[in-house]
Amino acid sequence: MSTPRIGVYPGSFDPITNGHLDIISRATKVVDRLVIGVAKNTGKDPLFSIDERVEMVDTEVKLLEKAGDAVVEVRPFDILLMDFAESVDASVILRGLRAVSDFEYEFQMAGMNARLNKQVETVFLMASDRHQFIASRFVKEIGRLGGDIGHFVSPRVKQRLVSRFAELSDEA
Ligand code: ADP
């Protein structure tokens, strides 16, 4: 039997969207084991704590209809991505690519990561048309202003967002 191919899908998942889930489902066709790495330090002042983000990803992944057979696990990380990949024996980093907006950032990151570790390849996946444009940042903006985010996240994540915004407006 050949060695199982292990992949890491890193992100901030603040919160997990249907776009992320689309990529995760596709990734299960590409690797045998998929480790979803939830970045502790996002540099983006996250709306949800690391524990909340991991818990939401975990719940959604358990309910996800996978396209492939990969075993999926969710882990927080706060080290260099390449060190995290090495710590789980991954040979592939999986990233999602949205139209042109992600290209420059992803291109630079993949290039620099390749310099740090030549053994690990970055592979880009595209979500379906209806999930292409979803970004956590916009979901949060729409949710904060009371717009309907039901098309972009699961009913559970939607509820978490509604509650978080209610807490924040109570504090204000
Ligand atoms: P976001 O950019 O929405 O805050 P993350 O930082 O958690 O999300 O992104 C993790 C990875 O998932 C990145 O590679 C990002 O490009 C990808 N991704 C996020 N949303 C989508 C989407 N709707 N379609 C394709 N890829 C996506």
Backbone and ligand atoms as CSV (ligand in chain L), in Angstrom:
chain,resi,resn,atom,element,x,y,z
A,1,MET,N,N,0.839,-1.206,0.000
A,1,MET,CA,C,0.000,0.000,0.000
A,1,MET,C,C,0.875,1.257,0.000
A,2,SER,N,N,0.527,2.269,-0.803
A,2,SER,CA,C,1.335,3.491,-0.829
A,2,SER,C,C,1.060,4.327,0.435
A,3,THR,N,N,2.014,5.216,0.748
A,3,THR,CA,C,1.829,6.045,1.951
A,3,THR,C,C,0.652,6.990,1.739
A,4,PRO,N,N,-0.173,7.169,2.774
A,4,PRO,CA,C,-1.326,8.064,2.626
A,4,PRO,C,C,-0.882,9.501,2.384
A,5,ARG,N,N,-1.593,10.189,1.496
A,5,ARG,CA,C,-1.279,11.593,1.203
A,5,ARG,C,C,-2.026,12.479,2.213
A,6,ILE,N,N,-1.231,13.303,2.901
A,6,ILE,CA,C,-1.832,14.149,3.933
A,6,ILE,C,C,-1.785,15.608,3.481
A,7,GLY,N,N,-2.904,16.301,3.628
A,7,GLY,CA,C,-2.977,17.699,3.225
A,7,GLY,C,C,-3.431,18.581,4.378
A,8,VAL,N,N,-2.960,19.840,4.354
A,8,VAL,CA,C,-3.399,20.816,5.347
A,8,VAL,C,C,-4.196,21.899,4.625
A,9,TYR,N,N,-5.367,22.225,5.147
A,9,TYR,CA,C,-6.130,23.364,4.631
A,9,TYR,C,C,-6.158,24.423,5.737
A,10,PRO,N,N,-5.313,25.457,5.593
A,10,PRO,CA,C,-5.231,26.467,6.649
A,10,PRO,C,C,-6.136,27.669,6.375
A,11,GLY,N,N,-6.560,28.313,7.431
A,11,GLY,CA,C,-7.358,29.528,7.264
A,11,GLY,C,C,-7.735,30.099,8.607
A,12,SER,N,N,-8.410,31.246,8.569
A,12,SER,CA,C,-8.840,31.809,9.850
A,12,SER,C,C,-10.252,31.344,10.205
A,13,PHE,N,N,-11.052,31.022,9.217
A,13,PHE,CA,C,-12.387,30.475,9.456
A,13,PHE,C,C,-13.151,31.292,10.497
A,14,ASP,N,N,-13.260,32.585,10.241
A,14,ASP,CA,C,-13.878,33.496,11.220
A,14,ASP,C,C,-15.132,34.139,10.659
A,15,PRO,N,N,-16.220,33.433,10.486
A,15,PRO,CA,C,-16.441,32.023,10.767
A,15,PRO,C,C,-16.359,31.203,9.477
A,16,ILE,N,N,-16.534,29.890,9.622
A,16,ILE,CA,C,-16.539,29.001,8.445
A,16,ILE,C,C,-17.760,29.308,7.575
A,17,THR,N,N,-17.534,29.408,6.253
A,17,THR,CA,C,-18.620,29.732,5.316
A,17,THR,C,C,-18.890,28.538,4.391
A,18,ASN,N,N,-19.929,28.679,3.566
A,18,ASN,CA,C,-20.210,27.632,2.574
A,18,ASN,C,C,-19.095,27.553,1.528
A,19,GLY,N,N,-18.355,28.663,1.355
A,19,GLY,CA,C,-17.196,28.649,0.444
A,19,GLY,C,C,-16.109,27.730,0.992
A,20,HIS,N,N,-15.792,27.880,2.275
A,20,HIS,CA,C,-14.799,26.998,2.903
A,20,HIS,C,C,-15.250,25.541,2.801
A,21,LEU,N,N,-16.542,25.309,3.072
A,21,LEU,CA,C,-17.037,23.923,3.078
A,21,LEU,C,C,-16.958,23.296,1.692
A,22,ASP,N,N,-17.187,24.118,0.666
A,22,ASP,CA,C,-17.065,23.651,-0.712
A,22,ASP,C,C,-15.619,23.191,-0.961
A,23,ILE,N,N,-14.659,24.002,-0.521
A,23,ILE,CA,C,-13.241,23.661,-0.707
A,23,ILE,C,C,-12.896,22.392,0.097
A,24,ILE,N,N,-13.386,22.306,1.307
A,24,ILE,CA,C,-13.094,21.132,2.149
A,24,ILE,C,C,-13.618,19.866,1.481
A,25,SER,N,N,-14.851,19.945,0.971
A,25,SER,CA,C,-15.433,18.776,0.312
A,25,SER,C,C,-14.579,18.348,-0.888
A,26,ARG,N,N,-14.161,19.315,-1.694
A,26,ARG,CA,C,-13.301,19.001,-2.850
A,26,ARG,C,C,-11.952,18.435,-2.403
A,27,ALA,N,N,-11.416,18.998,-1.322
A,27,ALA,CA,C,-10.105,18.560,-0.838
A,27,ALA,C,C,-10.129,17.081,-0.425
A,28,THR,N,N,-11.296,16.597,-0.010
A,28,THR,CA,C,-11.372,15.188,0.420
A,28,THR,C,C,-11.208,14.222,-0.756
A,29,LYS,N,N,-11.211,14.778,-1.982
A,29,LYS,CA,C,-10.966,13.926,-3.168
A,29,LYS,C,C,-9.475,13.896,-3.516
A,30,VAL,N,N,-8.742,14.874,-2.989
A,30,VAL,CA,C,-7.347,15.072,-3.397
A,30,VAL,C,C,-6.365,14.378,-2.451
A,31,VAL,N,N,-6.732,14.286,-1.162
A,31,VAL,CA,C,-5.827,13.692,-0.176
A,31,VAL,C,C,-6.528,12.537,0.548
A,32,ASP,N,N,-5.722,11.771,1.294
A,32,ASP,CA,C,-6.298,10.667,2.078
A,32,ASP,C,C,-6.672,11.142,3.483
A,33,ARG,N,N,-5.879,12.112,3.952
A,33,ARG,CA,C,-6.185,12.675,5.267
A,33,ARG,C,C,-6.083,14.189,5.164
A,34,LEU,N,N,-7.111,14.873,5.652
A,34,LEU,CA,C,-7.143,16.334,5.550
A,34,LEU,C,C,-7.137,16.931,6.950
A,35,VAL,N,N,-6.123,17.751,7.218
A,35,VAL,CA,C,-6.054,18.435,8.505
A,35,VAL,C,C,-6.440,19.896,8.259
A,36,ILE,N,N,-7.555,20.310,8.834
A,36,ILE,CA,C,-7.968,21.706,8.687
A,36,ILE,C,C,-7.295,22.477,9.818
A,37,GLY,N,N,-6.416,23.399,9.442
A,37,GLY,CA,C,-5.657,24.161,10.434
A,37,GLY,C,C,-6.322,25.509,10.657
A,38,VAL,N,N,-6.802,25.725,11.873
A,38,VAL,CA,C,-7.452,26.993,12.188
A,38,VAL,C,C,-6.400,27.906,12.832
A,39,ALA,N,N,-6.087,28.990,12.138
A,39,ALA,CA,C,-5.010,29.869,12.602
A,39,ALA,C,C,-5.448,30.671,13.818
A,40,LYS,N,N,-4.653,30.535,14.884
A,40,LYS,CA,C,-4.964,31.232,16.132
A,40,LYS,C,C,-4.778,32.728,15.938
A,41,ASN,N,N,-3.634,33.048,15.351
A,41,ASN,CA,C,-3.283,34.439,15.167
A,41,ASN,C,C,-3.588,34.849,13.730
A,42,THR,N,N,-4.717,35.480,13.526
A,42,THR,CA,C,-5.133,35.752,12.155
A,42,THR,C,C,-4.628,37.112,11.684
A,43,GLY,N,N,-4.197,37.951,12.613
A,43,GLY,CA,C,-3.801,39.309,12.251
A,43,GLY,C,C,-5.003,40.120,11.797
A,44,LYS,N,N,-6.203,39.589,12.048
A,44,LYS,CA,C,-7.403,40.255,11.530
A,44,LYS,C,C,-8.385,40.611,12.641
A,45,ASP,N,N,-7.955,40.544,13.921
A,45,ASP,CA,C,-8.840,40.804,15.051
A,45,ASP,C,C,-10.141,40.000,14.900
A,46,PRO,N,N,-10.076,38.693,15.117
A,46,PRO,CA,C,-11.220,37.831,14.822
A,46,PRO,C,C,-12.469,38.116,15.671
A,47,LEU,N,N,-13.608,37.838,15.075
A,47,LEU,CA,C,-14.889,38.011,15.776
A,47,LEU,C,C,-15.096,36.870,16.777
A,48,PHE,N,N,-14.603,35.673,16.403
A,48,PHE,CA,C,-14.762,34.494,17.261
A,48,PHE,C,C,-13.392,34.040,17.784
A,49,SER,N,N,-13.381,33.530,19.018
A,49,SER,CA,C,-12.125,33.055,19.615
A,49,SER,C,C,-11.653,31.806,18.868
A,50,ILE,N,N,-10.420,31.441,19.109
A,50,ILE,CA,C,-9.884,30.244,18.449
A,50,ILE,C,C,-10.727,29.005,18.801
A,51,ASP,N,N,-11.128,28.879,20.076
A,51,ASP,CA,C,-11.921,27.707,20.477
A,51,ASP,C,C,-13.274,27.695,19.759
A,52,GLU,N,N,-13.883,28.870,19.644
A,52,GLU,CA,C,-15.187,28.942,18.956
A,52,GLU,C,C,-15.039,28.585,17.478
A,53,ARG,N,N,-13.961,29.092,16.850
A,53,ARG,CA,C,-13.771,28.826,15.415
A,53,ARG,C,C,-13.520,27.344,15.168
A,54,VAL,N,N,-12.687,26.738,16.029
A,54,VAL,CA,C,-12.407,25.298,15.880
A,54,VAL,C,C,-13.702,24.502,16.064
A,55,GLU,N,N,-14.468,24.870,17.075
A,55,GLU,CA,C,-15.713,24.139,17.373
A,55,GLU,C,C,-16.705,24.256,16.205
A,56,MET,N,N,-16.812,25.453,15.624
A,56,MET,CA,C,-17.738,25.629,14.494
A,56,MET,C,C,-17.289,24.821,13.277
A,57,VAL,N,N,-15.978,24.847,12.995
A,57,VAL,CA,C,-15.467,24.081,11.844
A,57,VAL,C,C,-15.736,22.592,12.079
A,58,ASP,N,N,-15.448,22.142,13.301
A,58,ASP,CA,C,-15.627,20.740,13.653
A,58,ASP,C,C,-17.081,20.294,13.452
A,59,THR,N,N,-18.011,21.086,13.938
A,59,THR,CA,C,-19.436,20.758,13.810
A,59,THR,C,C,-19.836,20.688,12.337
A,60,GLU,N,N,-19.424,21.688,11.554
A,60,GLU,CA,C,-19.821,21.735,10.141
A,60,GLU,C,C,-19.212,20.580,9.356
A,61,VAL,N,N,-17.964,20.245,9.674
A,61,VAL,CA,C,-17.288,19.168,8.947
A,61,VAL,C,C,-17.968,17.821,9.234
A,62,LYS,N,N,-18.421,17.651,10.476
A,62,LYS,CA,C,-19.095,16.382,10.831
A,62,LYS,C,C,-20.394,16.219,10.045
A,63,LEU,N,N,-21.027,17.343,9.696
A,63,LEU,CA,C,-22.308,17.280,8.979
A,63,LEU,C,C,-22.140,17.369,7.461
A,64,LEU,N,N,-20.883,17.539,7.031
A,64,LEU,CA,C,-20.614,17.782,5.607
A,64,LEU,C,C,-20.730,16.512,4.770
A,65,GLU,N,N,-21.339,16.691,3.589
A,65,GLU,CA,C,-21.353,15.587,2.631
A,65,GLU,C,C,-20.037,15.666,1.869
A,66,LYS,N,N,-19.155,14.726,2.127
A,66,LYS,CA,C,-17.827,14.799,1.524
A,66,LYS,C,C,-17.858,14.284,0.091
A,67,ALA,N,N,-17.051,14.916,-0.769
A,67,ALA,CA,C,-16.971,14.456,-2.159
A,67,ALA,C,C,-16.059,13.234,-2.258
A,68,GLY,N,N,-15.085,13.158,-1.361
A,68,GLY,CA,C,-14.130,12.048,-1.399
A,68,GLY,C,C,-14.109,11.284,-0.091
A,69,ASP,N,N,-13.082,10.439,0.048
A,69,ASP,CA,C,-13.044,9.528,1.196
A,69,ASP,C,C,-12.115,9.956,2.321
A,70,ALA,N,N,-11.453,11.095,2.174
A,70,ALA,CA,C,-10.430,11.462,3.164
A,70,ALA,C,C,-10.985,11.550,4.583
A,71,VAL,N,N,-10.132,11.174,5.521
A,71,VAL,CA,C,-10.451,11.360,6.940
A,71,VAL,C,C,-10.142,12.826,7.241
A,72,VAL,N,N,-11.074,13.517,7.897
A,72,VAL,CA,C,-10.880,14.950,8.142
A,72,VAL,C,C,-10.740,15.225,9.638
A,73,GLU,N,N,-9.755,16.040,9.998
A,73,GLU,CA,C,-9.660,16.474,11.395
A,73,GLU,C,C,-9.396,17.975,11.464
A,74,VAL,N,N,-9.755,18.561,12.577
A,74,VAL,CA,C,-9.640,20.009,12.728
A,74,VAL,C,C,-8.696,20.311,13.890
A,75,ARG,N,N,-7.722,21.204,13.648
A,75,ARG,CA,C,-6.762,21.538,14.707
A,75,ARG,C,C,-6.424,23.023,14.700
A,76,PRO,N,N,-6.273,23.620,15.891
A,76,PRO,CA,C,-5.793,25.000,15.930
A,76,PRO,C,C,-4.282,24.999,15.714
A,77,PHE,N,N,-3.717,26.101,15.209
A,77,PHE,CA,C,-2.258,26.194,15.144
A,77,PHE,C,C,-1.823,27.645,15.257
A,78,ASP,N,N,-0.641,27.844,15.863
A,78,ASP,CA,C,-0.127,29.217,15.951
A,78,ASP,C,C,1.370,29.251,15.676
A,79,ILE,N,N,1.797,28.326,14.811
A,79,ILE,CA,C,3.202,28.318,14.388
A,79,ILE,C,C,3.249,28.574,12.889
A,80,LEU,N,N,4.443,28.637,12.359
A,80,LEU,CA,C,4.616,28.826,10.928
A,80,LEU,C,C,3.860,27.713,10.182
A,81,LEU,N,N,3.138,28.091,9.119
A,81,LEU,CA,C,2.335,27.096,8.398
A,81,LEU,C,C,3.172,25.888,7.964
A,82,MET,N,N,4.374,26.151,7.468
A,82,MET,CA,C,5.205,25.043,6.995
A,82,MET,C,C,5.630,24.126,8.142
A,83,ASP,N,N,5.828,24.698,9.327
A,83,ASP,CA,C,6.161,23.869,10.494
A,83,ASP,C,C,4.947,23.038,10.911
A,84,PHE,N,N,3.774,23.670,10.810
A,84,PHE,CA,C,2.543,22.941,11.145
A,84,PHE,C,C,2.356,21.774,10.164
A,85,ALA,N,N,2.564,22.065,8.869
A,85,ALA,CA,C,2.416,21.019,7.844
A,85,ALA,C,C,3.373,19.853,8.138
A,86,GLU,N,N,4.602,20.208,8.494
A,86,GLU,CA,C,5.595,19.165,8.781
A,86,GLU,C,C,5.188,18.353,10.013
A,87,SER,N,N,4.631,19.043,11.015
A,87,SER,CA,C,4.265,18.355,12.262
A,87,SER,C,C,3.162,17.327,12.057
A,88,VAL,N,N,2.381,17.481,10.985
A,88,VAL,CA,C,1.320,16.479,10.724
A,88,VAL,C,C,1.677,15.608,9.509
A,89,ASP,N,N,2.948,15.684,9.069
A,89,ASP,CA,C,3.445,14.894,7.930
A,89,ASP,C,C,2.730,15.204,6.621
A,90,ALA,N,N,2.313,16.454,6.445
A,90,ALA,CA,C,1.592,16.807,5.215
A,90,ALA,C,C,2.560,17.030,4.057
A,91,SER,N,N,2.149,16.627,2.859
A,91,SER,CA,C,2.963,16.891,1.669
A,91,SER,C,C,2.285,17.941,0.793
A,92,VAL,N,N,1.064,18.335,1.170
A,92,VAL,CA,C,0.289,19.279,0.367
A,92,VAL,C,C,-0.390,20.328,1.247
A,93,ILE,N,N,-0.318,21.588,0.795
A,93,ILE,CA,C,-1.121,22.653,1.419
A,93,ILE,C,C,-2.249,22.925,0.439
A,94,LEU,N,N,-3.469,22.939,0.901
A,94,LEU,CA,C,-4.607,23.225,0.023
A,94,LEU,C,C,-5.116,24.619,0.319
A,95,ARG,N,N,-5.359,25.379,-0.730
A,95,ARG,CA,C,-5.911,26.723,-0.576
A,95,ARG,C,C,-7.055,26.878,-1.562
A,96,GLY,N,N,-8.004,27.750,-1.216
A,96,GLY,CA,C,-9.089,28.045,-2.146
A,96,GLY,C,C,-8.718,29.292,-2.923
A,97,LEU,N,N,-9.201,29.378,-4.141
A,97,LEU,CA,C,-8.901,30.556,-4.949
A,97,LEU,C,C,-10.208,31.149,-5.465
A,98,ARG,N,N,-10.401,32.442,-5.125
A,98,ARG,CA,C,-11.607,33.125,-5.595
A,98,ARG,C,C,-11.224,34.064,-6.717
A,99,ALA,N,N,-11.846,33.912,-7.862
A,99,ALA,CA,C,-11.645,34.788,-9.029
A,99,ALA,C,C,-10.242,35.393,-9.028
A,100,VAL,N,N,-10.129,36.685,-9.257
A,100,VAL,CA,C,-8.799,37.285,-9.295
A,100,VAL,C,C,-8.376,37.861,-7.944
A,101,SER,N,N,-9.359,38.079,-7.068
A,101,SER,CA,C,-9.055,38.809,-5.837
A,101,SER,C,C,-7.994,38.135,-4.968
A,102,ASP,N,N,-7.997,36.806,-4.905
A,102,ASP,CA,C,-7.060,36.102,-4.040
A,102,ASP,C,C,-5.699,35.895,-4.687
A,103,PHE,N,N,-5.628,36.080,-6.007
A,103,PHE,CA,C,-4.466,35.581,-6.734
A,103,PHE,C,C,-3.123,36.111,-6.242
A,104,GLU,N,N,-3.015,37.427,-6.124
A,104,GLU,CA,C,-1.714,37.997,-5.807
A,104,GLU,C,C,-1.208,37.546,-4.436
A,105,TYR,N,N,-2.092,37.619,-3.458
A,105,TYR,CA,C,-1.729,37.206,-2.101
A,105,TYR,C,C,-1.340,35.725,-2.077
A,106,GLU,N,N,-2.177,34.895,-2.697
A,106,GLU,CA,C,-1.932,33.446,-2.677
A,106,GLU,C,C,-0.652,33.098,-3.438
A,107,PHE,N,N,-0.418,33.805,-4.536
A,107,PHE,CA,C,0.762,33.583,-5.364
A,107,PHE,C,C,2.027,33.866,-4.553
A,108,GLN,N,N,2.003,34.982,-3.818
A,108,GLN,CA,C,3.174,35.341,-3.004
A,108,GLN,C,C,3.368,34.348,-1.875
A,109,MET,N,N,2.270,33.995,-1.217
A,109,MET,CA,C,2.385,33.084,-0.077
A,109,MET,C,C,2.905,31.719,-0.520
A,110,ALA,N,N,2.367,31.215,-1.642
A,110,ALA,CA,C,2.807,29.898,-2.137
A,110,ALA,C,C,4.290,29.945,-2.490
A,111,GLY,N,N,4.720,31.043,-3.105
A,111,GLY,CA,C,6.121,31.178,-3.504
A,111,GLY,C,C,7.046,31.209,-2.294
A,112,MET,N,N,6.645,31.960,-1.279
A,112,MET,CA,C,7.501,32.062,-0.089
A,112,MET,C,C,7.505,30.750,0.683
A,113,ASN,N,N,6.352,30.109,0.773
A,113,ASN,CA,C,6.298,28.819,1.469
A,113,ASN,C,C,7.143,27.773,0.750
A,114,ALA,N,N,7.173,27.846,-0.573
A,114,ALA,CA,C,7.974,26.893,-1.341
A,114,ALA,C,C,9.455,27.060,-1.019
A,115,ARG,N,N,9.853,28.301,-0.739
A,115,ARG,CA,C,11.247,28.555,-0.347
A,115,ARG,C,C,11.555,27.960,1.020
A,116,LEU,N,N,10.540,28.017,1.903
A,116,LEU,CA,C,10.755,27.521,3.266
A,116,LEU,C,C,10.808,26.001,3.312
A,117,ASN,N,N,10.044,25.360,2.451
A,117,ASN,CA,C,10.031,23.892,2.448
A,117,ASN,C,C,9.708,23.373,1.046
A,118,LYS,N,N,10.700,22.814,0.408
A,118,LYS,CA,C,10.541,22.361,-0.984
A,118,LYS,C,C,9.740,21.069,-1.103
A,119,GLN,N,N,9.577,20.386,0.024
A,119,GLN,CA,C,8.894,19.087,-0.029
A,119,GLN,C,C,7.373,19.240,-0.089
A,120,VAL,N,N,6.902,20.431,0.286
A,120,VAL,CA,C,5.447,20.614,0.386
A,120,VAL,C,C,4.940,21.435,-0.798
A,121,GLU,N,N,3.965,20.913,-1.515
A,121,GLU,CA,C,3.381,21.626,-2.660
A,121,GLU,C,C,2.104,22.342,-2.237
A,122,THR,N,N,1.862,23.522,-2.821
A,122,THR,CA,C,0.579,24.194,-2.587
A,122,THR,C,C,-0.339,23.904,-3.768
A,123,VAL,N,N,-1.539,23.467,-3.463
A,123,VAL,CA,C,-2.511,23.126,-4.503
A,123,VAL,C,C,-3.739,24.021,-4.324
A,124,PHE,N,N,-4.201,24.628,-5.420
A,124,PHE,CA,C,-5.346,25.533,-5.345
A,124,PHE,C,C,-6.606,24.852,-5.865
A,125,LEU,N,N,-7.684,25.076,-5.154
A,125,LEU,CA,C,-8.972,24.522,-5.571
A,125,LEU,C,C,-9.960,25.672,-5.748
A,126,MET,N,N,-10.908,25.492,-6.652
A,126,MET,CA,C,-11.927,26.520,-6.861
A,126,MET,C,C,-13.281,26.022,-6.390
A,127,ALA,N,N,-14.002,26.905,-5.736
A,127,ALA,CA,C,-15.349,26.545,-5.291
A,127,ALA,C,C,-16.305,26.648,-6.483
A,128,SER,N,N,-17.518,26.125,-6.330
A,128,SER,CA,C,-18.524,26.226,-7.394
A,128,SER,C,C,-18.937,27.690,-7.581
A,129,ASP,N,N,-19.586,27.974,-8.706
A,129,ASP,CA,C,-20.002,29.354,-9.018
A,129,ASP,C,C,-20.707,30.034,-7.851
A,130,ARG,N,N,-21.624,29.293,-7.237
A,130,ARG,CA,C,-22.433,29.974,-6.219
A,130,ARG,C,C,-21.698,30.190,-4.899
A,131,HIS,N,N,-20.540,29.566,-4.760
A,131,HIS,CA,C,-19.769,29.764,-3.522
A,131,HIS,C,C,-18.516,30.613,-3.719
A,132,GLN,N,N,-18.205,30.880,-4.990
A,132,GLN,CA,C,-16.980,31.593,-5.359
A,132,GLN,C,C,-16.784,32.919,-4.639
A,133,PHE,N,N,-17.851,33.683,-4.542
A,133,PHE,CA,C,-17.728,35.074,-4.087
A,133,PHE,C,C,-17.849,35.224,-2.570
A,134,ILE,N,N,-18.074,34.123,-1.863
A,134,ILE,CA,C,-18.305,34.253,-0.414
A,134,ILE,C,C,-16.992,34.498,0.328
A,135,ALA,N,N,-16.987,35.503,1.188
A,135,ALA,CA,C,-15.824,35.770,2.026
A,135,ALA,C,C,-16.309,36.046,3.449
A,136,SER,N,N,-15.611,35.474,4.429
A,136,SER,CA,C,-16.004,35.663,5.838
A,136,SER,C,C,-16.161,37.148,6.165
A,137,ARG,N,N,-15.242,37.943,5.614
A,137,ARG,CA,C,-15.255,39.375,5.918
A,137,ARG,C,C,-16.586,40.026,5.514
A,138,PHE,N,N,-17.092,39.673,4.327
A,138,PHE,CA,C,-18.341,40.281,3.864
A,138,PHE,C,C,-19.542,39.692,4.606
A,139,VAL,N,N,-19.449,38.403,4.916
A,139,VAL,CA,C,-20.536,37.783,5.685
A,139,VAL,C,C,-20.691,38.535,7.007
A,140,LYS,N,N,-19.545,38.868,7.636
A,140,LYS,CA,C,-19.602,39.587,8.912
A,140,LYS,C,C,-20.171,40.990,8.732
A,141,GLU,N,N,-19.779,41.640,7.646
A,141,GLU,CA,C,-20.287,43.003,7.413
A,141,GLU,C,C,-21.789,42.990,7.181
A,142,ILE,N,N,-22.241,42.031,6.364
A,142,ILE,CA,C,-23.677,41.948,6.066
A,142,ILE,C,C,-24.450,41.592,7.341
A,143,GLY,N,N,-23.905,40.625,8.100
A,143,GLY,CA,C,-24.554,40.196,9.342
A,143,GLY,C,C,-24.638,41.320,10.364
A,144,ARG,N,N,-23.569,42.073,10.471
A,144,ARG,CA,C,-23.525,43.178,11.441
A,144,ARG,C,C,-24.615,44.206,11.151
A,145,LEU,N,N,-24.915,44.351,9.853
A,145,LEU,CA,C,-25.922,45.348,9.456
A,145,LEU,C,C,-27.322,44.741,9.333
A,146,GLY,N,N,-27.463,43.505,9.785
A,146,GLY,CA,C,-28.778,42.879,9.830
A,146,GLY,C,C,-29.244,42.266,8.517
A,147,GLY,N,N,-28.340,42.106,7.536
A,147,GLY,CA,C,-28.713,41.487,6.259
A,147,GLY,C,C,-28.831,39.970,6.391
A,148,ASP,N,N,-29.444,39.339,5.384
A,148,ASP,CA,C,-29.651,37.887,5.431
A,148,ASP,C,C,-28.381,37.155,4.983
A,149,ILE,N,N,-27.785,36.419,5.900
A,149,ILE,CA,C,-26.534,35.709,5.582
A,149,ILE,C,C,-26.771,34.213,5.376
A,150,GLY,N,N,-28.060,33.858,5.311
A,150,GLY,CA,C,-28.433,32.440,5.189
A,150,GLY,C,C,-27.928,31.734,3.938
A,151,HIS,N,N,-27.580,32.504,2.895
A,151,HIS,CA,C,-27.081,31.866,1.671
A,151,HIS,C,C,-25.595,31.547,1.767
A,152,PHE,N,N,-24.946,32.146,2.746
A,152,PHE,CA,C,-23.477,32.092,2.787
A,152,PHE,C,C,-22.903,31.184,3.869
A,153,VAL,N,N,-23.686,30.960,4.906
A,153,VAL,CA,C,-23.206,30.115,6.014
A,153,VAL,C,C,-24.314,29.137,6.408
A,154,SER,N,N,-23.968,28.130,7.209
A,154,SER,CA,C,-24.973,27.153,7.652
A,154,SER,C,C,-25.920,27.828,8.651
A,155,PRO,N,N,-27.093,27.216,8.896
A,155,PRO,CA,C,-28.023,27.797,9.878
A,155,PRO,C,C,-27.389,27.925,11.263
A,156,ARG,N,N,-26.495,26.991,11.605
A,156,ARG,CA,C,-25.845,27.041,12.927
A,156,ARG,C,C,-24.886,28.222,13.031
A,157,VAL,N,N,-24.093,28.405,11.966
A,157,VAL,CA,C,-23.138,29.521,11.975
A,157,VAL,C,C,-23.903,30.849,11.940
A,158,LYS,N,N,-24.998,30.866,11.178
A,158,LYS,CA,C,-25.823,32.083,11.113
A,158,LYS,C,C,-26.292,32.468,12.525
A,159,GLN,N,N,-26.767,31.462,13.263
A,159,GLN,CA,C,-27.242,31.717,14.619
A,159,GLN,C,C,-26.136,32.269,15.516
A,160,ARG,N,N,-24.936,31.693,15.360
A,160,ARG,CA,C,-23.787,32.163,16.164
A,160,ARG,C,C,-23.470,33.626,15.835
A,161,LEU,N,N,-23.575,33.969,14.555
A,161,LEU,CA,C,-23.286,35.341,14.150
A,161,LEU,C,C,-24.346,36.297,14.705
A,162,VAL,N,N,-25.610,35.884,14.587
A,162,VAL,CA,C,-26.696,36.736,15.081
A,162,VAL,C,C,-26.503,36.978,16.584
A,163,SER,N,N,-26.196,35.915,17.339
A,163,SER,CA,C,-25.997,36.061,18.795
A,163,SER,C,C,-24.808,36.948,19.098
A,164,ARG,N,N,-23.700,36.766,18.361
A,164,ARG,CA,C,-22.503,37.562,18.631
A,164,ARG,C,C,-22.772,39.046,18.385
A,165,PHE,N,N,-23.487,39.340,17.295
A,165,PHE,CA,C,-23.761,40.758,17.010
A,165,PHE,C,C,-24.722,41.350,18.043
A,166,ALA,N,N,-25.639,40.518,18.547
A,166,ALA,CA,C,-26.554,41.005,19.590
A,166,ALA,C,C,-25.758,41.316,20.859
A,167,GLU,N,N,-24.809,40.434,21.217
A,167,GLU,CA,C,-23.958,40.665,22.409
A,167,GLU,C,C,-23.169,41.964,22.248
A,168,LEU,N,N,-22.606,42.126,21.050
A,168,LEU,CA,C,-21.775,43.313,20.811
A,168,LEU,C,C,-22.590,44.590,20.865
A,169,SER,N,N,-23.829,44.536,20.360
A,169,SER,CA,C,-24.618,45.783,20.386
A,169,SER,C,C,-25.127,46.057,21.807
A,170,ASP,N,N,-25.280,44.994,22.638
A,170,ASP,CA,C,-25.639,45.208,24.046
A,170,ASP,C,C,-24.511,45.898,24.804
A,171,GLU,N,N,-23.272,45.483,24.430
A,171,GLU,CA,C,-22.088,46.052,25.110
A,171,GLU,C,C,-21.880,47.523,24.737
A,172,ALA,N,N,-22.316,47.850,23.518
A,172,ALA,CA,C,-22.032,49.224,23.026
A,172,ALA,C,C,-22.885,50.277,23.724
L,1,ADP,P1,P,-11.491,34.449,4.321
L,1,ADP,O1,O,-10.514,34.890,3.258
L,1,ADP,O2,O,-12.893,34.280,3.812
L,1,ADP,O3,O,-11.401,35.230,5.613
L,1,ADP,P2,P,-9.783,32.343,5.293
L,1,ADP,O4,O,-8.663,33.257,5.618
L,1,ADP,O5,O,-10.284,31.487,6.395
L,1,ADP,O6,O,-11.085,33.026,4.711
L,1,ADP,O7,O,-9.376,31.500,4.021
L,1,ADP,C1,C,-8.873,30.208,4.016
L,1,ADP,C2,C,-8.716,29.754,2.600
L,1,ADP,O8,O,-10.000,29.528,2.019
L,1,ADP,C3,C,-8.028,30.734,1.653
L,1,ADP,O9,O,-7.255,29.989,0.730
L,1,ADP,C4,C,-9.179,31.416,0.951
L,1,ADP,O10,O,-8.775,31.895,-0.316
L,1,ADP,C5,C,-10.132,30.255,0.820
L,1,ADP,N1,N,-11.521,30.654,0.655
L,1,ADP,C6,C,-12.296,31.337,1.516
L,1,ADP,N2,N,-13.526,31.525,1.005
L,1,ADP,C7,C,-13.528,30.943,-0.243
L,1,ADP,C8,C,-14.492,30.814,-1.315
L,1,ADP,N3,N,-15.692,31.342,-1.208
L,1,ADP,N4,N,-14.120,30.155,-2.433
L,1,ADP,C9,C,-12.878,29.650,-2.556
L,1,ADP,N5,N,-11.920,29.742,-1.603
L,1,ADP,C10,C,-12.237,30.378,-0.459
